[in-house]
Amino acid sequence: MLTIRNLYFRHSHASEDILKGAAFSVSEGRITTLLGPNGCGKTTLFKCITGLWHPRRGSILLGDRDLLKLSYAERAGLIAVVPQEHDPPFPYTVADIVLMGRASRVSIFSLPTQKDRLAADEAIEQIGIGRLRDRPYTRISGGERQLVLIARAIAQETPILILDEPTSHLDFRNQILILTKVRDIARLKGLTVLMTLHDPNAAMQFSDRVVMMEDGRVMAQGAPAVVLTRENLRRMYSLDVSVISYDGTHIIHPRVMRNDRT
């Protein structure tokens, strides 16, 4: 289990904290989604977890291990990250990009081993992108690129998978495809998955747990149907919505005034 305890962060030149006591946990084999408006602290939290930034107070634990005390290389053996966007400077093949996920397991003067290549091949097959193996990464679609980045993270073989807005800039079909793959891989591998989304409907459909953030704090957390209420969403987004039960799930519908023209 990944546990965030009482996390505070501010930049060295700033007088106010960005994170203000954020606290929650992420269970193994489950997907936890961070939901909140721009500027609420989601990206800052991710950078603290991955070690890019260091909080001034609090702890980040994987089981009983304090991630804040680990080196960057040690963290790379525990955490795989799927960024929003990735633009490589060279037209590497898809297979090469996925193999890069093994970098933390290969010493600086060594080449990837047969075990590394097998791990990359297995990740490619699990994500279902074998047809793309030899294609240049720079010449595939946005949705396909996101699948490649997920395969690269899987090849890294870490217990924690972090995804920063994995569906940004994708069309509706690819959004569903990506989130379905993430959910299936989390179950299959027993991964501890933490991701950010902007769409509360996607969070409702694909999360086991939702953490709603507001101004650097956790506003609410729990099962999606419990925390994604009309009242919480109205407070978070300053927008009136309806939460409708349909076909065994819940749909969040913004209550927008129509301006019909005759």
N, C-alpha and C positions, 0 to 999 in steps of 0.2 A: 504493500500500500504506500502511495505517495501522500505525504502529509505536509501541508503548509500551515505553519503556526505563527500567528501574530506578526505578519511580515510588514515592515516599514521600509520605504525607500524614498530618497530624494537625491537630486543631482547636487554636486558639490557647490554649484553657484546659486542654488535655489534656497528659498526660505521656507517653502511649504512641501510637505510630503506628497508624493504621487500615490504610493500605497500607504494605507492608514490602518494597519492591523488586520490585513487580509488573512483569513483562516478557513481551510476546508481540507477534505481528503479525497483521494481518487483511488477507487478499488481495483484490484486485479481482475482482468477479464471483462471490465466494464468501460463504457465511454462516459466521460464527464465533460460537459460543454460549458465553457465560460460565455456568458451572454451579457451584453451591455453596450451602451452608446459609445461612440468615439470619444477617447479621452478619459475613459473610466479607469484605466490602469491595466487592461488585459495584456497589452504588448509588454509593458514594464514587468509584469509578473512573469511572463514567459522568459524574458531576458535574465531575470533573477534565477529562475529555475535552471536555465541552461548554462549559467555561469558567466554570461557576458557582462552583467552588472551585479554588484554585490549590495544586498540590503544592509541598512544600518542597524536593524533590529530584527529578531525573529529567527526561525529555523525552517529548513526544507529537508524532510527526512524521507528516505526510502527504507522502509522497515525501521531498523535502528541505526542506519547509516546517515550521517549528516552530510548532505551534498555540498554544503557551503565550505566544508573542510577538504574537499577532494580537488585534485588537479583537473585541468581541462581534459587531459587524456583519460583520466579515470572516469570522468563524467561521460565521455564519448562512448565508454563501454557500457553505460547504463541508460543513456537517453539518446534517442534518434529524433531528429526534427525534420518536419516537412514544411518548408517555407511557403509563403504566398506565391512568390515568383522566383524563377531561377533562370538566368540568362548566361550560359557558359560562353567563354571567349572563343572557343574552338568548336567545330561541328563534331563532337564526340558521338559515337554510336550510342544507341539506347543501352546496349550491353555494357559499354564502358562506364556510362553514368551510374548504372546499378552497381557495378563492381566497385565504384568509388565508395560505396557504403562500407566496404571492408577496410578502409584506410586506417581506422583506429586499431585494427588488429594486425597491421603489417608494419614492421619496423622501417625506419627511414631509408635504410640502404638495401631493403629486400624487395622482391617482386611478389605479387599475389600468388598464393599456393593453389594447388588443385582444390583444397578445401574451400578457399575463398571463392574460386570460380563456381564451384558446385553450389555454394550458398547463394551467389548471385543468380545462377540459373534457376534455382528453386524459387527464389523470390519472384523472378520474371514469370514463371509458370503459375504461381499462386495468384498473382495479380491479373493474369490472363493477357499478357502483352507479348507473347512469344512471336507474334507476327511482326512486331516492331523491332525485334532484337538487333537487326543490322542496319536499321534506318538512322540517319543523322537526327540527333535530338532536336536540332534547330529547325527541322523540317516536318515536325509533327504538330498536331493541334494542341490547343491549350489543355483540353481534357486529357489527352494522351500524355502530355508532359506531367500532369499532376499524378497520373497513375505511375509513371516512371519514377517520380520522386518518392512515392509511397513504397514502390518496390525497392528503391535504394535504402530507405529507412528499414524495411523488413530485413534486407541483407545484412544490415548492421548488427542484427541479433541482440537487441537490447530489451530489457523488461519494460521500459517506458517509451511510449510514442507520443510526441507532441506535434500537433498540426495547427498552424496559424492560418486561419481562414482558408481551408483547403478548397472551398467552392467559389472563391472570389473570381470574377471575370469569366465564369463558366455558364454555358446555357443550361436550361432546365434539365435536359436529359443527362448531361454530364455531371450536374450537381448530384442527382439521384444515384448515378453510377458510382461516383467517388465515395459518397457517404455509405452506400451499401457495401462497397469493398472494405472500407474502414471497419464497419460493424462486423463483417464476416471474419476479417483477419483478427480483430480483437478477441472474438470468441475462439477461433481456431488456435491462436498462439497464447491465449491467456494474458494478453498485454494489458498494461495499465495505460489507458489512452486519455489524453487531455487535449481538447481542441477548442478553438474559438469559432463562433459563427455569428453572423449578423441577422439571420432569418430565424425568428422564434418558432416558426412552423417546422423548419428543419431540425431545430433543437428538440422540439416536441416529438418528432417522429423517430429520430436516430440516437437519442441520448438515453442512458440509464439514469443519469443524474444531471441536473442543471444547477450551475452556480451563477446567480445574477449579481453583477457588480455595479456599484454606483459610487462615483467619486472616491475610488481607491479602497472601498470597503465592500464586504460581502453583504448584499442587501437581503438575499434569501437563497436557500439551497435545499435540494431534495429532489424527489421524483418529479419529472417534467409536469405531469398533470397536477401536482400539488403546488408547485411554485409559479408556474406560468399562468397565473390568474389574471383576470381583468384588472384587478386593483394593482397588482405588482407591475404589470405591463404599462398601465396608465402612469404610474409613478415614475417608472424608468424612462419612458419615451415621451411623456407628456402628450400622449395620444390615446384617444378613447378606442377601445376594441371590444369585440365580442368573442368569447371562447365557446365554440359550438361543438357539442358531442355528435360524432358521426361515424358510423361503421366501426365502432370499437376504439376510436381514437378521438383526439380533440383538434379542432381547426381554429386558428386565430385569425379573425377577420377585422381589419381596421374599419371603424365606423366613420366613413368620410361622407361629408355632405355633398349631394349631387347638385350640380347646377345645370339642369336640363334646359335645352333651348327648344323653342317651338318654332 
